[in-house]
Amino acid sequence: MGNDSFIAEGKAPPQRILFPMEKICMAWQRRRGAGAGLTNLGNTCFLNSVLQCLTYTPPLANYLLSREHSQSCRQQGFCMMCRMEGHVNSVLRSSASTVQPWAVVSALTLTCLSCKAVSDSYEAFLDVPLDIQLGRECEQLVTVSKRLTIHRPSNVLTVCLKRFDAFSGRKISKAVEYPEYLDLGAYTSEAPGESLLYSLYAVLVHKGFSCQAGHYYCFVKSSDGQWYKMDDDSVGLCDIETVLCQRAYLLFYAR
């Protein structure tokens, strides 16, 4: 997308482009089996699960496996993309069954510059979205309808199912069906026309009764077309039926 498109929509053009849109490859460029599992370094099961979902995001993995980023990176000091490049390569190209994600975990800790003490505490954040709508003409509190549409579809779609009560933090375990293939063509800002098809490639699951406790694991679709359950250092083959019957927390789709 050129800068003119951003300006036409009232948006500031990006200051830096990490990778040109026209060079993004949505399909895996090389077939391989599942990579390594990730060691739990102490309450890092959620981080491990997110990292695995990102690692098996085809366009991101293709880019990071090429090492094109680090070869052209001019970032002074810390660069998260460089860390992710190293992590993805170590997971997908490692002959070991397990990798320790220290490179990423260490980037998410706080170190006191005075006493050198390290803080890597976990905090749960809860928000309460309360929309109070006023009628445009009467300026009165009224019941309104609200509809969201997709203005510009992204190559990768992440759906978060709000599994935790905003006030108590208790788990909402209601079963929610989700498809392997998702057509959003009817939900765009433009008039319904062509299909807008997404394919499921990762599912992140929370096991437990509240956001304050429990365990996270995920299911990912590898470049060999097989589904695998990733539970920290455990990696096991599974089928699509198992993937589709989970109490999902995060869904990852790609076009």
RORODO-126388 format. One record per residue: residue in one letter; y, z, x of N, C-alpha, C in turn; residue number from 1. Coordinates in Angstrom, 2 decimals. Example, Ala and Ser with C-alpha at 12.3 -4.5 7.8 and 13.67 -1.06 7.14 Angstrom:
// RORODO-126388
SEMAR   rest      n_py      n_pz      n_px     ca_py     ca_pz     ca_px      c_py      c_pz      c_px    nr
SEMAR      A     -5.69      7.80     13.19     -4.50      7.80     12.30     -3.30      7.80     13.20     1
SEMAR      S     -2.25      7.08     12.85     -1.06      7.14     13.67      0.03      7.87     12.90     2
This chain:
// RORODO-126388
SEMAR   rest      n_py      n_pz      n_px     ca_py     ca_pz     ca_px      c_py      c_pz      c_px    nr
SEMAR      M     -1.18      0.00      0.84      0.00      0.00      0.00      1.24      0.00      0.89     1
SEMAR      G      2.19     -0.89      0.60      3.41     -0.95      1.37      4.42      0.08      0.93     2
SEMAR      N      5.46      0.27      1.75      6.48      1.26      1.42      7.24      0.90      0.15     3
SEMAR      D      7.35     -0.40     -0.17      8.07     -0.82     -1.37      7.42     -0.25     -2.63     4
SEMAR      S      6.08     -0.12     -2.62      5.38      0.41     -3.78      5.73      1.87     -4.00     5
SEMAR      F      5.82      2.63     -2.90      6.18      4.04     -3.02      7.61      4.18     -3.56     6
SEMAR      I      8.52      3.37     -3.02      9.93      3.44     -3.42     10.08      3.06     -4.89     7
SEMAR      A      9.34      2.06     -5.34      9.42      1.61     -6.73      8.98      2.72     -7.68     8
SEMAR      E      8.09      3.60     -7.23      7.61      4.69     -8.08      8.40      5.97     -7.87     9
SEMAR      G      9.49      5.89     -7.10     10.32      7.05     -6.88      9.73      8.05     -5.89    10
SEMAR      K      8.83      7.60     -5.03      8.20      8.48     -4.05      8.65      8.10     -2.65    11
SEMAR      A      8.76      9.11     -1.79      9.11      8.84     -0.40      7.90      8.24      0.32    12
SEMAR      P      8.08      7.21      1.10      6.95      6.62      1.83      6.41      7.60      2.86    13
SEMAR      P      5.14      7.52      3.22      4.55      8.45      4.19      5.21      8.31      5.55    14
SEMAR      Q      5.42      9.46      6.21      6.01      9.44      7.55      5.03      8.93      8.58    15
SEMAR      R      3.75      9.11      8.30      2.73      8.69      9.26      1.49      8.25      8.51    16
SEMAR      I      0.90      7.15      8.91     -0.32      6.64      8.30     -1.46      6.87      9.29    17
SEMAR      L     -2.42      7.71      8.91     -3.54      8.01      9.80     -4.48      6.82      9.93    18
SEMAR      F     -4.66      6.09      8.83     -5.61      4.98      8.84     -5.18      3.98      7.77    19
SEMAR      P     -5.06      2.70      8.10     -4.60      1.71      7.13     -5.56      1.58      5.94    20
SEMAR      M     -5.02      1.49      4.75     -5.83      1.39      3.54     -6.79      0.21      3.61    21
SEMAR      E     -6.32     -0.91      4.16     -7.15     -2.11      4.17     -8.36     -2.01      5.08    22
SEMAR      K     -8.37     -1.01      5.96     -9.49     -0.85      6.89    -10.50      0.19      6.41    23
SEMAR      I    -10.22      0.84      5.28    -11.14      1.85      4.77    -12.42      1.19      4.25    24
SEMAR      C    -13.55      1.69      4.70    -14.86      1.17      4.26    -15.53      2.22      3.39    25
SEMAR      M    -15.74      1.92      2.12    -16.28      2.89      1.19    -17.79      3.07      1.32    26
SEMAR      A    -18.48      2.07      1.84    -19.94      2.15      2.00    -20.27      2.66      3.40    27
SEMAR      W    -21.38      3.37      3.52    -21.81      3.84      4.83    -22.01      2.66      5.76    28
SEMAR      Q    -21.52      2.76      6.98    -21.66      1.68      7.94    -22.97      1.75      8.71    29
SEMAR      R    -23.65      2.89      8.60    -24.95      3.04      9.26    -25.82      3.98      8.46    30
SEMAR      R    -27.07      3.60      8.27    -28.00      4.44      7.53    -28.63      5.47      8.47    31
SEMAR      R    -28.66      6.69      8.01    -29.31      7.76      8.76    -29.73      8.85      7.78    32
SEMAR      G    -30.64      9.70      8.19    -31.07     10.80      7.34    -30.05     11.91      7.32    33
SEMAR      A    -30.44     13.02      6.73    -29.53     14.17      6.68    -29.31     14.73      8.07    34
SEMAR      G    -28.11     15.23      8.28    -27.77     15.83      9.56    -28.15     17.30      9.60    35
SEMAR      A    -27.53     18.03     10.50    -27.86     19.43     10.72    -27.30     20.32      9.62    36
SEMAR      G    -27.93     21.49      9.47    -27.38     22.53      8.62    -26.32     23.29      9.40    37
SEMAR      L    -25.64     24.22      8.73    -24.55     24.98      9.36    -24.87     26.47      9.34    38
SEMAR      T    -24.72     27.11     10.48    -24.96     28.54     10.59    -23.89     29.31      9.81    39
SEMAR      N    -24.32     30.31      9.06    -23.38     31.18      8.38    -22.83     32.17      9.41    40
SEMAR      L    -21.54     32.09      9.67    -20.92     32.90     10.70    -20.33     34.19     10.15    41
SEMAR      G    -20.73     34.55      8.93    -20.22     35.75      8.28    -19.33     35.40      7.11    42
SEMAR      N    -19.90     35.35      5.92    -19.16     34.99      4.70    -18.52     33.60      4.79    43
SEMAR      T    -19.21     32.67      5.43    -18.68     31.31      5.56    -19.46     30.31      4.72    44
SEMAR      C    -20.21     30.79      3.71    -21.03     29.87      2.92    -20.16     28.88      2.14    45
SEMAR      F    -19.00     29.32      1.64    -18.13     28.39      0.92    -17.57     27.34      1.89    46
SEMAR      L    -17.09     27.79      3.05    -16.58     26.85      4.05    -17.68     25.88      4.48    47
SEMAR      N    -18.89     26.39      4.71    -20.00     25.53      5.11    -20.27     24.47      4.05    48
SEMAR      S    -20.25     24.87      2.79    -20.53     23.93      1.71    -19.46     22.85      1.60    49
SEMAR      V    -18.19     23.26      1.71    -17.10     22.28      1.67    -17.20     21.32      2.86    50
SEMAR      L    -17.49     21.86      4.04    -17.62     21.01      5.23    -18.73     19.98      5.05    51
SEMAR      Q    -19.83     20.39      4.45    -20.93     19.44      4.25    -20.54     18.35      3.25    52
SEMAR      C    -19.81     18.74      2.19    -19.35     17.73      1.22    -18.41     16.74      1.88    53
SEMAR      L    -17.52     17.22      2.74    -16.60     16.32      3.45    -17.35     15.45      4.44    54
SEMAR      T    -18.34     16.02      5.11    -19.11     15.28      6.11    -19.84     14.10      5.48    55
SEMAR      Y    -20.24     14.24      4.22    -20.97     13.16      3.56    -20.08     12.35      2.61    56
SEMAR      T    -18.77     12.41      2.84    -17.83     11.52      2.15    -17.78     10.22      2.94    57
SEMAR      P    -18.39      9.13      2.44    -18.59      7.92      3.26    -17.35      7.40      4.00    58
SEMAR      P    -16.20      7.16      3.33    -15.06      6.60      4.08    -14.54      7.53      5.16    59
SEMAR      L    -14.55      8.84      4.91    -14.10      9.80      5.92    -15.08      9.85      7.07    60
SEMAR      A    -16.37      9.89      6.76    -17.39      9.94      7.82    -17.35      8.69      8.68    61
SEMAR      N    -17.20      7.51      8.07    -17.12      6.27      8.84    -15.99      6.32      9.85    62
SEMAR      Y    -14.85      6.80      9.40    -13.66      6.89     10.26    -13.87      7.88     11.40    63
SEMAR      L    -14.40      9.05     11.08    -14.56     10.08     12.10    -15.69      9.75     13.07    64
SEMAR      L    -16.75      9.11     12.60    -17.85      8.73     13.48    -17.43      7.66     14.49    65
SEMAR      S    -16.44      6.86     14.13    -15.96      5.82     15.06    -15.15      6.41     16.20    66
SEMAR      R    -14.73      7.66     16.07    -13.89      8.36     17.05    -12.55      7.64     17.28    67
SEMAR      E    -12.17      6.82     16.31    -10.91      6.08     16.43     -9.72      7.02     16.40    68
SEMAR      H     -9.85      8.11     15.66     -8.72      9.03     15.55     -8.39      9.67     16.89    69
SEMAR      S     -9.36     10.27     17.53     -9.10     10.98     18.79     -8.63     10.04     19.89    70
SEMAR      Q     -9.05      8.78     19.81     -8.65      7.82     20.83     -7.18      7.44     20.72    71
SEMAR      S     -6.61      7.61     19.53     -5.21      7.24     19.33     -4.32      8.42     18.96    72
SEMAR      C     -4.89      9.62     18.88     -4.13     10.80     18.44     -3.10     11.19     19.50    73
SEMAR      R     -1.88     11.40     19.05     -0.80     11.82     19.95     -0.29     13.21     19.57    74
SEMAR      Q     -1.05     13.91     18.73     -0.65     15.23     18.28     -0.66     16.21     19.45    75
SEMAR      Q      0.44     16.91     19.63      0.53     17.92     20.68     -0.09     19.22     20.18    76
SEMAR      G     -1.02     19.78     20.92     -1.65     21.03     20.52     -2.74     20.80     19.49    77
SEMAR      F     -2.78     21.67     18.48     -3.86     21.64     17.50     -3.79     20.44     16.57    78
SEMAR      C     -4.92     19.82     16.31     -5.02     18.71     15.36     -6.29     18.91     14.55    79
SEMAR      M     -6.15     19.12     13.23     -7.30     19.36     12.37     -8.21     18.14     12.29    80
SEMAR      M     -7.64     16.94     12.31     -8.46     15.74     12.24     -9.33     15.61     13.49    81
SEMAR      C     -8.81     15.99     14.63     -9.61     15.97     15.86    -10.75     16.97     15.75    82
SEMAR      R    -10.48     18.16     15.18    -11.53     19.16     14.98    -12.60     18.63     14.03    83
SEMAR      M    -12.16     18.00     12.94    -13.11     17.46     11.98    -13.92     16.32     12.57    84
SEMAR      E    -13.30     15.52     13.41    -14.02     14.42     14.06    -15.16     14.98     14.93    85
SEMAR      G    -14.84     16.00     15.69    -15.87     16.61     16.52    -16.97     17.24     15.68    86
SEMAR      H    -16.58     17.89     14.58    -17.56     18.55     13.72    -18.50     17.54     13.07    87
SEMAR      V    -17.95     16.48     12.47    -18.77     15.49     11.78    -19.73     14.80     12.76    88
SEMAR      N    -19.26     14.50     13.95    -20.14     13.88     14.94    -21.25     14.81     15.38    89
SEMAR      S    -20.93     16.10     15.52    -21.96     17.05     15.94    -23.02     17.24     14.85    90
SEMAR      V    -22.61     17.18     13.58    -23.56     17.38     12.48    -24.44     16.15     12.28    91
SEMAR      L    -23.84     14.97     12.23    -24.59     13.76     11.90    -25.32     13.15     13.09    92
SEMAR      R    -24.92     13.49     14.31    -25.56     12.91     15.50    -26.34     13.93     16.31    93
SEMAR      S    -26.42     15.15     15.82    -27.11     16.20     16.56    -28.62     16.11     16.36    94
SEMAR      S    -29.36     16.40     17.42    -30.81     16.46     17.33    -31.27     17.85     16.91    95
SEMAR      A    -30.34     18.81     16.91    -30.65     20.18     16.50    -30.69     20.28     14.98    96
SEMAR      S    -31.41     21.27     14.48    -31.51     21.44     13.03    -30.32     22.20     12.47    97
SEMAR      T    -29.61     22.92     13.33    -28.48     23.73     12.89    -27.32     23.63     13.87    98
SEMAR      V    -26.11     23.59     13.34    -24.88     23.55     14.14    -24.01     24.74     13.75    99
SEMAR      Q    -23.37     25.34     14.72    -22.43     26.42     14.43    -21.02     25.84     14.31   100
SEMAR      P    -20.39     25.97     13.14    -19.08     25.34     12.92    -17.90     26.13     13.48   101
SEMAR      W    -18.04     26.64     14.71    -16.99     27.47     15.30    -15.67     26.71     15.44   102
SEMAR      A    -15.75     25.41     15.75    -14.53     24.64     15.99    -13.61     24.64     14.78   103
SEMAR      V    -14.21     24.62     13.58    -13.41     24.64     12.35    -13.06     26.07     11.96   104
SEMAR      V    -14.02     26.99     12.06    -13.78     28.38     11.68    -12.66     28.98     12.52   105
SEMAR      S    -12.67     28.70     13.82    -11.65     29.27     14.70    -10.26     28.76     14.36   106
SEMAR      A    -10.18     27.58     13.76     -8.87     27.02     13.40     -8.30     27.67     12.15   107
SEMAR      L     -9.14     28.44     11.43     -8.70     29.05     10.18     -8.46     30.55     10.32   108
SEMAR      T     -8.46     31.06     11.56     -8.22     32.48     11.80     -6.81     32.70     12.31   109
SEMAR      L     -6.33     33.94     12.18     -5.01     34.32     12.64     -5.14     35.25     13.84   110
SEMAR      T     -4.41     34.97     14.90     -4.45     35.79     16.10     -3.07     36.37     16.39   111
SEMAR      C     -2.99     37.69     16.55     -1.72     38.33     16.88     -1.35     37.99     18.32   112
SEMAR      L     -0.16     37.45     18.51      0.26     37.05     19.85      0.56     38.25     20.73   113
SEMAR      S      0.69     39.43     20.13      0.99     40.63     20.90     -0.28     41.35     21.36   114
SEMAR      C     -1.13     41.76     20.38     -2.33     42.52     20.74     -3.59     41.66     20.79   115
SEMAR      K     -3.48     40.38     20.40     -4.60     39.43     20.43     -5.69     39.74     19.39   116
SEMAR      A     -5.39     40.62     18.45     -6.36     40.91     17.39     -6.51     39.69     16.49   117
SEMAR      V     -7.73     39.43     16.06     -8.03     38.26     15.24     -8.29     38.68     13.81   118
SEMAR      S     -7.64     38.02     12.86     -7.85     38.28     11.44     -8.48     37.06     10.80   119
SEMAR      D     -9.66     37.26     10.22    -10.32     36.17      9.51    -10.78     36.65      8.14   120
SEMAR      S     -9.93     37.47      7.51    -10.26     38.06      6.22    -10.27     37.01      5.12   121
SEMAR      Y    -11.01     37.29      4.07    -11.11     36.39      2.93    -10.33     36.96      1.76   122
SEMAR      E     -9.51     36.15      1.10     -8.77     36.57     -0.07     -8.98     35.57     -1.19   123
SEMAR      A     -9.22     36.08     -2.36     -9.39     35.22     -3.53     -8.06     35.05     -4.22   124
SEMAR      F     -7.69     33.82     -4.53     -6.43     33.55     -5.22     -6.73     33.08     -6.63   125
SEMAR      L     -6.10     33.72     -7.60     -6.26     33.34     -9.00     -4.91     32.94     -9.56   126
SEMAR      D     -4.85     31.82    -10.27     -3.59     31.46    -10.90     -3.79     31.41    -12.41   127
SEMAR      V     -2.71     31.58    -13.11     -2.74     31.60    -14.56     -1.79     30.54    -15.08   128
SEMAR      P     -2.28     29.33    -15.37     -1.40     28.27    -15.87     -1.08     28.45    -17.34   129
SEMAR      L      0.12     28.84    -17.64      0.56     29.04    -19.02      1.68     28.04    -19.31   130
SEMAR      D      1.40     27.01    -20.07      2.38     25.99    -20.40      3.07     26.36    -21.72   131
SEMAR      I      4.37     26.61    -21.66      5.16     26.87    -22.87      6.01     25.63    -23.13   132
SEMAR      Q      5.71     24.91    -24.19      6.34     23.64    -24.47      7.41     23.79    -25.55   133
SEMAR      L      8.50     23.10    -25.37      9.57     23.03    -26.38      9.65     21.62    -26.93   134
SEMAR      G      9.85     21.52    -28.25     10.05     20.22    -28.83     11.34     19.60    -28.30   135
SEMAR      R     11.30     18.33    -27.93     12.48     17.70    -27.31     13.67     17.60    -28.26   136
SEMAR      E     13.40     17.48    -29.54     14.48     17.30    -30.50     14.93     18.64    -31.08   137
SEMAR      C     13.98     19.47    -31.48     14.35     20.70    -32.18     14.50     21.90    -31.27   138
SEMAR      E     14.06     21.79    -30.02     14.17     22.90    -29.07     13.52     24.18    -29.59   139
SEMAR      Q     12.45     24.01    -30.38     11.72     25.15    -30.92     10.35     25.22    -30.27   140
SEMAR      L      9.78     26.45    -30.25      8.42     26.61    -29.78      7.49     25.99    -30.81   141
SEMAR      V      6.72     25.00    -30.37      5.87     24.28    -31.31      4.51     24.03    -30.66   142
SEMAR      T      3.58     23.63    -31.49      2.28     23.18    -31.00      2.40     21.72    -30.60   143
SEMAR      V      1.98     21.42    -29.37      2.12     20.06    -28.89      0.76     19.56    -28.41   144
SEMAR      S      0.67     18.26    -28.30     -0.53     17.66    -27.71     -0.17     17.16    -26.31   145
SEMAR      K     -1.13     17.22    -25.44     -0.90     16.84    -24.05     -2.05     15.96    -23.57   146
SEMAR      R     -1.72     14.84    -22.95     -2.75     13.92    -22.47     -2.43     13.50    -21.05   147
SEMAR      L     -3.42     13.60    -20.19     -3.26     13.20    -18.79     -3.98     11.88    -18.56   148
SEMAR      T     -3.31     10.98    -17.86     -3.94      9.71    -17.52     -3.81      9.47    -16.02   149
SEMAR      I     -4.62      8.56    -15.51     -4.63      8.23    -14.09     -3.64      7.10    -13.84   150
SEMAR      H     -2.61      7.37    -13.02     -1.61      6.36    -12.74     -2.12      5.39    -11.68   151
SEMAR      R     -2.65      5.93    -10.59     -3.22      5.10     -9.54     -4.55      5.72     -9.10   152
SEMAR      P     -5.67      5.08     -9.34     -6.96      5.68     -9.01     -7.15      5.81     -7.49   153
SEMAR      S     -7.71      6.92     -7.09     -8.00      7.14     -5.68     -9.40      6.65     -5.36   154
SEMAR      N     -9.68      6.47     -4.09    -11.02      6.04     -3.68    -12.04      7.17     -3.82   155
SEMAR      V    -11.56      8.39     -3.66    -12.44      9.56     -3.79    -11.86     10.48     -4.85   156
SEMAR      L    -12.72     10.96     -5.74    -12.30     11.83     -6.84    -13.01     13.17     -6.72   157
SEMAR      T    -12.25     14.25     -6.71    -12.81     15.60     -6.69    -12.47     16.29     -8.01   158
SEMAR      V    -13.49     16.77     -8.69    -13.33     17.46     -9.97    -13.68     18.92     -9.79   159
SEMAR      C    -12.75     19.81    -10.11    -12.98     21.25    -10.03    -13.18     21.80    -11.44   160
SEMAR      L    -14.34     22.36    -11.69    -14.61     23.01    -12.97    -14.23     24.48    -12.83   161
SEMAR      K    -13.31     24.94    -13.65    -12.80     26.31    -13.52    -13.86     27.31    -13.97   162
SEMAR      R    -14.66     27.73    -13.01    -15.80     28.60    -13.28    -15.43     30.08    -13.34   163
SEMAR      F    -14.20     30.44    -13.01    -13.83     31.84    -12.95    -12.69     32.14    -13.92   164
SEMAR      D    -12.85     33.21    -14.69    -11.82     33.63    -15.62    -10.55     33.97    -14.86   165
SEMAR      A     -9.41     33.46    -15.33     -8.16     33.62    -14.61     -7.69     35.07    -14.55   166
SEMAR      F     -8.12     35.90    -15.49     -7.67     37.29    -15.51     -8.66     38.23    -14.83   167
SEMAR      S     -9.94     38.12    -15.17    -10.93     39.06    -14.66    -11.67     38.55    -13.43   168
SEMAR      G    -11.66     37.23    -13.22    -12.42     36.67    -12.11    -13.89     36.52    -12.39   169
SEMAR      R    -14.33     36.89    -13.60    -15.75     36.80    -13.95    -16.19     35.35    -14.03   170
SEMAR      K    -17.45     35.12    -13.71    -18.01     33.78    -13.69    -18.18     33.24    -15.11   171
SEMAR      I    -17.81     31.99    -15.30    -18.05     31.27    -16.55    -19.25     30.37    -16.32   172
SEMAR      S    -20.40     30.75    -16.87    -21.66     30.08    -16.54    -22.06     29.01    -17.54   173
SEMAR      K    -21.14     28.61    -18.40    -21.45     27.60    -19.41    -21.91     26.31    -18.75   174
SEMAR      A    -22.96     25.73    -19.31    -23.48     24.47    -18.79    -22.53     23.33    -19.12   175
SEMAR      V    -22.20     22.53    -18.12    -21.33     21.37    -18.29    -22.06     20.15    -17.75   176
SEMAR      E    -22.31     19.19    -18.62    -23.01     17.98    -18.18    -22.05     17.08    -17.40   177
SEMAR      Y    -22.56     16.47    -16.35    -21.79     15.52    -15.56    -22.71     14.37    -15.16   178
SEMAR      P    -22.20     13.15    -15.16    -23.06     11.99    -14.90    -23.13     11.62    -13.42   179
SEMAR      E    -24.14     10.86    -13.09    -24.24     10.32    -11.72    -23.18      9.24    -11.51   180
SEMAR      Y    -22.90      8.49    -12.57    -21.87      7.45    -12.50    -20.82      7.74    -13.57   181
SEMAR      L    -19.56      7.68    -13.19    -18.44      8.05    -14.06    -17.46      6.89    -14.16   182
SEMAR      D    -17.25      6.41    -15.38    -16.32      5.30    -15.62    -15.03      5.86    -16.21   183
SEMAR      L    -13.94      5.78    -15.45    -12.64      6.30    -15.89    -11.69      5.18    -16.33   184
SEMAR      G    -12.23      4.01    -16.58    -11.40      2.88    -16.96    -10.57      3.12    -18.20   185
SEMAR      A    -11.07      3.94    -19.12    -10.36      4.19    -20.38     -9.29      5.27    -20.24   186
SEMAR      Y     -9.15      5.84    -19.04     -8.23      6.97    -18.87     -7.11      6.67    -17.86   187
SEMAR      T     -6.79      5.42    -17.70     -5.70      5.04    -16.81     -4.41      4.87    -17.60   188
SEMAR      S     -3.28      4.87    -16.87     -1.97      4.70    -17.52     -1.81      3.30    -18.08   189
SEMAR      E     -2.50      2.35    -17.47     -2.44      0.97    -17.95     -3.32      0.83    -19.18   190
SEMAR      A     -3.16     -0.29    -19.87     -4.00     -0.55    -21.03     -5.46     -0.65    -20.58   191
SEMAR      P     -6.39     -0.06    -21.35     -7.81     -0.12    -20.97     -8.25     -1.55    -20.71   192
SEMAR      G     -8.93     -1.73    -19.60     -9.37     -3.07    -19.24    -10.64     -2.99    -18.42   193
SEMAR      E    -10.52     -3.25    -17.13    -11.69     -3.22    -16.27    -12.23     -1.80    -16.11   194
SEMAR      S    -13.52     -1.72    -15.84    -14.13     -0.41    -15.62    -13.65      0.16    -14.28   195
SEMAR      L    -13.62      1.46    -14.20    -13.21      2.16    -12.99    -14.35      3.11    -12.65   196
SEMAR      L    -15.34      2.58    -11.94    -16.60      3.26    -11.76    -16.63      4.11    -10.49   197
SEMAR      Y    -17.04      5.36    -10.65    -17.23      6.28     -9.53    -18.68      6.71     -9.48   198
SEMAR      S    -19.15      6.97     -8.26    -20.53      7.40     -8.06    -20.55      8.80     -7.45   199
SEMAR      L    -21.37      9.67     -7.99    -21.48     11.05     -7.50    -22.13     11.06     -6.12   200
SEMAR      Y    -21.55     11.82     -5.19    -22.17     11.93     -3.86    -22.27     13.35     -3.34   201
SEMAR      A    -21.67     14.31     -4.04    -21.79     15.71     -3.61    -21.48     16.64     -4.77   202
SEMAR      V    -22.18     17.77     -4.79    -21.98     18.80     -5.81    -21.99     20.16     -5.12   203
SEMAR      L    -20.94     20.95     -5.35    -20.87     22.29     -4.77    -21.10     23.31     -5.87   204
SEMAR      V    -21.96     24.30     -5.59    -22.41     25.25     -6.61    -22.12     26.68     -6.16   205
SEMAR      H    -21.70     27.52     -7.10    -21.54     28.95     -6.85    -22.65     29.69     -7.59   206
SEMAR      K    -23.32     30.61     -6.88    -24.35     31.44     -7.47    -23.87     32.88     -7.45   207
SEMAR      G    -23.69     33.47     -8.61    -23.19     34.83     -8.68    -22.49     35.08    -10.00   208
SEMAR      F    -21.84     36.26    -10.11    -21.25     36.67    -11.39    -19.73     36.73    -11.38   209
SEMAR      S    -19.09     36.59    -10.22    -17.63     36.62    -10.17    -17.16     35.92     -8.91   210
SEMAR      C    -15.83     35.68     -8.85    -15.26     35.04     -7.67    -15.20     35.99     -6.48   211
SEMAR      Q    -15.44     37.28     -6.73    -15.38     38.27     -5.67    -16.71     38.39     -4.92   212
SEMAR      A    -17.75     37.80     -5.44    -19.05     37.93     -4.81    -19.89     36.71     -5.15   213
SEMAR      G    -21.03     36.58     -4.47    -21.92     35.47     -4.75    -22.17     34.63     -3.52   214
SEMAR      H    -22.71     33.46     -3.75    -23.10     32.58     -2.65    -22.83     31.14     -3.04   215
SEMAR      Y    -22.44     30.33     -2.07    -22.15     28.91     -2.30    -23.14     28.05     -1.53   216
SEMAR      Y    -23.54     26.94     -2.14    -24.35     25.92     -1.47    -24.00     24.59     -2.11   217
SEMAR      C    -24.55     23.52     -1.61    -24.18     22.20     -2.13    -25.34     21.22     -2.06   218
SEMAR      F    -25.15     20.12     -2.76    -26.07     18.99     -2.73    -25.27     17.78     -2.27   219
SEMAR      V    -25.82     17.01     -1.35    -25.10     15.83     -0.84    -26.04     14.62     -0.82   220
SEMAR      K    -25.43     13.46     -0.97    -26.17     12.21     -0.88    -25.93     11.61      0.49   221
SEMAR      S    -26.98     11.49      1.28    -26.85     10.99      2.65    -26.78      9.46      2.66   222
SEMAR      S    -26.54      8.90      3.83    -26.41      7.45      3.94    -27.74      6.73      3.72   223
SEMAR      D    -28.87      7.46      3.74    -30.17      6.84      3.46    -30.44      6.77      1.96   224
SEMAR      G    -29.47      7.22      1.14    -29.62      7.15     -0.30    -30.35      8.33     -0.91   225
SEMAR      Q    -30.80      9.28     -0.08    -31.53     10.44     -0.56    -30.58     11.62     -0.77   226
SEMAR      W    -30.95     12.48     -1.72    -30.18     13.70     -1.97    -30.80     14.87     -1.22   227
SEMAR      Y    -29.93     15.74     -0.70    -30.39     16.91      0.06    -29.64     18.14     -0.42   228
SEMAR      K    -30.36     19.27     -0.44    -29.72     20.55     -0.73    -29.33     21.19      0.60   229
SEMAR      M    -28.03     21.52      0.74    -27.50     22.14      1.95    -27.14     23.60      1.64   230
SEMAR      D    -27.91     24.51      2.17    -27.69     25.93      1.93    -27.57     26.62      3.29   231
SEMAR      D    -26.34     26.63      3.83    -26.08     27.11      5.19    -26.98     26.36      6.17   232
SEMAR      D    -27.89     27.06      6.87    -28.71     26.39      7.88    -29.95     25.71      7.30   233
SEMAR      S    -30.15     25.83      5.99    -31.30     25.22      5.34    -30.94     23.84      4.78   234
SEMAR      V    -31.75     22.83      5.12    -31.56     21.47      4.64    -32.88     20.99      4.04   235
SEMAR      G    -32.87     20.63      2.76    -34.10     20.20      2.11    -33.89     19.02      1.19   236
SEMAR      L    -34.87     18.16      1.11    -34.83     16.98      0.24    -34.94     17.40     -1.22   237
SEMAR      C    -34.20     16.73     -2.11    -34.31     17.01     -3.54    -34.10     15.71     -4.32   238
SEMAR      D    -34.21     15.77     -5.63    -34.05     14.56     -6.44    -32.78     14.65     -7.28   239
SEMAR      I    -32.40     13.53     -7.86    -31.17     13.45     -8.62    -31.23     14.31     -9.89   240
SEMAR      E    -32.42     14.48    -10.44    -32.55     15.32    -11.64    -32.15     16.76    -11.33   241
SEMAR      T    -32.53     17.24    -10.16    -32.15     18.60     -9.75    -30.64     18.69     -9.56   242
SEMAR      V    -30.05     17.67     -8.98    -28.61     17.65     -8.72    -27.82     17.71    -10.03   243
SEMAR      L    -28.29     17.00    -11.05    -27.54     16.87    -12.29    -27.71     18.05    -13.25   244
SEMAR      C    -28.54     19.03    -12.91    -28.75     20.16    -13.83    -28.15     21.45    -13.27   245
SEMAR      Q    -27.22     21.34    -12.33    -26.61     22.52    -11.73    -25.43     23.02    -12.55   246
SEMAR      R    -25.09     24.30    -12.36    -23.84     24.86    -12.89    -22.76     24.57    -11.84   247
SEMAR      A    -22.29     23.33    -11.83    -21.41     22.85    -10.75    -20.06     23.52    -10.74   248
SEMAR      Y    -19.52     23.69     -9.56    -18.16     24.20     -9.38    -17.23     23.08     -8.93   249
SEMAR      L    -17.68     22.27     -7.98    -16.91     21.11     -7.52    -17.81     19.88     -7.57   250
SEMAR      L    -17.23     18.79     -8.08    -17.93     17.50     -8.12    -17.18     16.50     -7.25   251
SEMAR      F    -17.90     15.74     -6.46    -17.30     14.76     -5.57    -17.81     13.37     -5.95   252
SEMAR      Y    -16.88     12.47     -6.29    -17.21     11.11     -6.65    -16.48     10.14     -5.72   253
SEMAR      A    -17.08      8.98     -5.49    -16.44      7.93     -4.69    -16.60      6.60     -5.40   254
SEMAR      R    -15.62      5.73     -5.24    -15.67      4.40     -5.87    -16.61      3.50     -5.08   255
